[in-house]
Amino acid sequence: MTETVLLVGGGGREHAIARALTDADCALYACAGNKNPGIARVAAGFETLETTNPTAVRTYADEAGADLAVIGPEAALEAGVADALDEAGVYTFGPREEEARIETDKAFQRRFMRENDIPGCPDFETFDDMDAAAEYIREYDGDLAIKPAGLTGGKGVRVMGDQIDEDEAVEYVRESGYDRVVLEERLVGEEFTVQALVANGDVRVTPAVQDHKRAYEGDDGPNTGGMGSYSDATLELPFMNRDDYMEAVDVIESTVDALDGYKGVLYGQFMLTADGVKVVEFNARFGDPEAMNTLPVLNTDFLDVLTAAREGSELPQLSFAPKATVCKYAVPDGYPTDPEAGAAVTVDEDGAAEIAADFDGEAILYYASVDDREDGIYTTTSRSFAVVGVAGSITEAEEIAEAVLSEAGEDGLRMRHDIGKPDLVQQRIDHVEELR
């Protein structure tokens, strides 16, 4: 039986999901606020609509005859799109609005961890009175991370002792306009992500990934949605050991045990500190760009995971190719503070394949936020496209991604060239050795 799958979302993450379903026995339909040319190329149908409108998404699912759905963006989960699709009889691999609060409400997230004794929870307090929050900052013995309770696309967090000082922190909470904030101890260490596929009480974890949020090389500049990421040919990253990885897995499993009927992806962002693994945050969907690291090396048929989840069966064990990946995003000049749209995107996919073959690897192009016109593809004001190198080592994967991006050029585009390079990876290793 051929399944009909609806994919909700049109970014790089969703392009990775679409590609993971390309070879499966399914008819893929997609909807998003923007037309992603990479998704449209492999989908049987593509509808442009507002993905935070549950009625519009449900109507399109009915028109497409969808049996299954996968939701990519967190805003759609917060809007209750999974609830609407489930109620319409379309099994949706994504949590309902209430369960998605593990991401969409950071105050709830921390209280949930504390109430359920989830390991790795930092010291924190939540505030809806910004004067009280400012007083807490003044009195706290140490540096704090300031987090808006709601969704900010990964760009709302400010960290004392790194990005801002105490006076700037007080000004930020008072002038931000946020209704609620979470103030928590600053975690010092190396960040990494572990994503898990979850349904029917089963948890299937994927290799660890390290994202790079800062806009500029050397981890400088403002936070972004993610400038790129890398994974190794093993489950853990070079600065970790297997015990570190399993400590993170234990946190995810404890969280799933405490959540009632969670389904979809649970993404744990962790900090490897001198005191072990701590939770930076949870997300209720694939990461962007982390999906682009993990899905290309997933040997298990992703559709088999979806159908097992729907049928209430045990999820298949996941198998991954022993390959490293390096993802690098190309973004418009001025991103993220003052992006300039309208630059032509010219990536020769056939040439990219030839470049990768020279390294005995693979190069994959993922479109994100682009303007697909009759005369070509152009940048918008958000992240434009990503190139992922896949090879036997991080170094080789980085060389593939870099070589393909160099052919694309940097006219109106910018990228972080340092992601995945040996010296930056070694800095991570040295940092953890110092902490231990």
Secondary structure as GFF3:
##gff-version 3
##sequence-region A 1 436
A	DSSP	beta_strand	3	8	.	.	.	ID=ss1
A	DSSP	alpha_helix	12	21	.	.	.	ID=ss2
A	DSSP	beta_strand	26	32	.	.	.	ID=ss3
A	DSSP	alpha_helix	37	42	.	.	.	ID=ss4
A	DSSP	beta_strand	45	48	.	.	.	ID=ss5
A	DSSP	alpha_helix	54	64	.	.	.	ID=ss6
A	DSSP	beta_strand	68	71	.	.	.	ID=ss7
A	DSSP	alpha_helix	74	78	.	.	.	ID=ss8
A	DSSP	alpha_helix	81	87	.	.	.	ID=ss9
A	DSSP	beta_strand	91	93	.	.	.	ID=ss10
A	DSSP	alpha_helix	101	104	.	.	.	ID=ss11
A	DSSP	alpha_helix	106	115	.	.	.	ID=ss12
A	DSSP	beta_strand	124	127	.	.	.	ID=ss13
A	DSSP	alpha_helix	130	139	.	.	.	ID=ss14
A	DSSP	beta_strand	144	148	.	.	.	ID=ss15
A	DSSP	beta_strand	158	159	.	.	.	ID=ss16
A	DSSP	alpha_helix	166	175	.	.	.	ID=ss17
A	DSSP	beta_strand	181	185	.	.	.	ID=ss18
A	DSSP	beta_strand	190	199	.	.	.	ID=ss19
A	DSSP	beta_strand	202	205	.	.	.	ID=ss20
A	DSSP	beta_strand	210	211	.	.	.	ID=ss21
A	DSSP	beta_strand	214	216	.	.	.	ID=ss22
A	DSSP	beta_strand	220	223	.	.	.	ID=ss23
A	DSSP	beta_strand	228	231	.	.	.	ID=ss24
A	DSSP	alpha_helix	242	258	.	.	.	ID=ss25
A	DSSP	beta_strand	264	273	.	.	.	ID=ss26
A	DSSP	beta_strand	276	283	.	.	.	ID=ss27
A	DSSP	alpha_helix	290	294	.	.	.	ID=ss28
A	DSSP	three_ten_helix	295	297	.	.	.	ID=ss29
A	DSSP	alpha_helix	302	311	.	.	.	ID=ss30
A	DSSP	beta_strand	324	332	.	.	.	ID=ss31
A	DSSP	alpha_helix	349	358	.	.	.	ID=ss32
A	DSSP	beta_strand	362	367	.	.	.	ID=ss33
A	DSSP	beta_strand	370	373	.	.	.	ID=ss34
A	DSSP	beta_strand	376	379	.	.	.	ID=ss35
A	DSSP	beta_strand	385	391	.	.	.	ID=ss36
A	DSSP	alpha_helix	394	408	.	.	.	ID=ss37
A	DSSP	beta_strand	413	414	.	.	.	ID=ss38
A	DSSP	alpha_helix	422	435	.	.	.	ID=ss39
###
